[in-house]
């Protein structure tokens, strides 16, 4: 059920830097579909922060850790009071799944309307 992008002439991407991805031949492509719009690929600050964290602990949000609470507090301090709860998830798919479950629980309905 997975779809290969550019099926007639598939891309084999081997590296990325900033907003660009590079194929095995060195051809440069502007990345408009991956989740890099915030800081880009291979951002030095993100790499440094991720490396520092992975040297200390590399796990997910199922275990308690002060950093989760501190991050949630910093994040919600920038938002209106109505947005004072954080749910940490792994991906956009998980976020969508959680949003659907919350909406269904709140409204008591199973119906969904989506746009393609």
Secondary structure, 3 states (H helix, E strand, C coil): CCCCCCHHHCCCEEEEEECEEEECCCCEEECCCCCCCCCCECCHHHHHHHHHHHHHCCCCCCCCCHHHHHHHHHHHCCCCHHHCCCCCCCCHHHHHHHHHHHHHHHHCCCCCCCCC
